């Protein structure tokens, strides 16, 4: 069963009309407390933003926050979220949206002190490429990092796949191998000694970006959210 051409045209027009009605209803509906619905990549949400959320939920703002850690992208035009936070190499905004780069952190390999004590020979890119690496959804991120770090030989990488950056970092903390991390996610662990930077490098692979509808970009809540995120990530 499929829509006719007339049916597709009707569906497109009616959908836009209902979206306009939904947004207008949301704007005029009285609310006791402002609510921000934010979709965010899991690593950043879990390891950096969660601790600082009281700055948004407490005085003077007193907002209700719905922070959803996910790799999926909300339909901002249909109101699934007020904003999303992504990690990407290029500007992540699509038509009708704006994106602002919050921070572009350095990316480097980390491991636990116990792991490095067991494998003290990880002193070169070649040796690291043969080590037990911890991947996210594929080996692509590590392959790209090695290339940017200056290793251009063919690679056959091994190691477990954990899909999410924060899980890879936790596995590295447990001594299960070497994970790729960045200053935003592991600064505290490196300072405390729970993780150690395996090799010095100056590789940058992407930026954390805030994405929101163009028509809402200058709303006080979105402006305040951008300022808060820049403050948190700069620290």
RAMO-V399662 format. One record per residue. N is the residue number from 1. SS is DSSP state (H for helix, E for strand, - for the rest). PHI is phi as a letter, one per 40 degrees, with the letter a starting at -180 (NA if undefined). OMEGA is omega as a letter, one per 40 degrees, with the letter a starting at -180 (NA if undefined). Layout:
n ss phi omega
N SS PHI OMEGA
N SS PHI OMEGA
This chain:
n ss phi omega
1 - NA a
2 - a i
3 - c i
4 - c i
5 H d i
6 H c i
7 H c i
8 H c i
9 H c i
10 H c a
11 H c a
12 H c a
13 H c a
14 H c i
15 H c i
16 H c a
17 H c i
18 H c i
19 H c i
20 H c i
21 H c a
22 H c i
23 H c i
24 H c i
25 H c i
26 H c a
27 H c a
28 H c a
29 - c i
30 - c i
31 - b a
32 - c i
33 - b i
34 - c i
35 E b i
36 E b i
37 E b a
38 E b i
39 E c a
40 E a i
41 - c a
42 H d a
43 H d a
44 H c i
45 H c a
46 H c a
47 H c a
48 H b a
49 H c a
50 H d a
51 H c a
52 H c a
53 - d i
54 H d i
55 H c i
56 H c a
57 H c a
58 - b i
59 - d e
60 - c a
61 - c a
62 - f i
63 - c i
64 E c a
65 E b i
66 E b a
67 E c a
68 E b i
69 E c a
70 - a i
71 - c i
72 - c a
73 - b i
74 - c i
75 - c a
76 H c a
77 H c i
78 H c i
79 - g i
80 - c i
81 - a i
82 - c a
83 E a i
84 E b i
85 E b a
86 E b i
87 E b a
88 E a i
89 - c a
90 - b i
91 - d a
92 - c a
93 - c i
94 - b a
95 - d i
96 - g a
97 E b i
98 E b i
99 E b i
100 E b i
101 E c a
102 E c i
103 E a i
104 - b a
105 - c i
106 E c a
107 E b a
108 E a a
109 E c i
110 E b i
111 E a i
112 - c i
113 H d a
114 H c i
115 H c a
116 H c i
117 H c i
118 H c a
119 - b a
120 - c a
121 - c a
122 - c a
123 - b i
124 - a i
125 H c i
126 H c i
127 H c i
128 H c a
129 H c i
130 - c a
131 - c i
132 - c a
133 E c i
134 E b a
135 E b i
136 - c a
137 - c i
138 - a i
139 - c a
140 H c a
141 H c i
142 H c i
143 H d i
144 H c i
145 H c i
146 H d i
147 H c i
148 H c i
149 H c i
150 - h i
151 - b a
152 - b i
153 - c i
154 - d a
155 - b i
156 - b a
157 - c i
158 - b i
159 - h a
160 - c i
161 E b a
162 - b i
163 - g a
164 - b a
165 H c a
166 H c i
167 H c i
168 H c i
169 H c i
170 H c i
171 H c i
172 H c i
173 H c a
174 - c i
175 - g a
176 - c i
177 - i a
178 E b i
179 E b i
180 E c a
181 E a i
182 E a a
183 H d a
184 H c a
185 H c a
186 H b a
187 H d a
188 H c i
189 H c i
190 H c i
191 H c a
192 H c a
193 - g i
194 - c i
195 - b a
196 E b i
197 E c a
198 - c i
199 - b i
200 - c a
201 - a i
202 - b a
203 E b i
204 E b a
205 - b a
206 - a a
207 E b i
208 E c a
209 E b i
210 E c a
211 E b i
212 E a i
213 E c i
214 H d a
215 H c i
216 H b a
217 - d a
218 - b i
219 - c a
220 H d a
221 H c i
222 H c i
223 H c i
224 H c i
225 H c i
226 H c a
227 H c i
228 H c a
229 H c i
230 H c i
231 H c a
232 H c a
233 H c i
234 H c a
235 - c NA
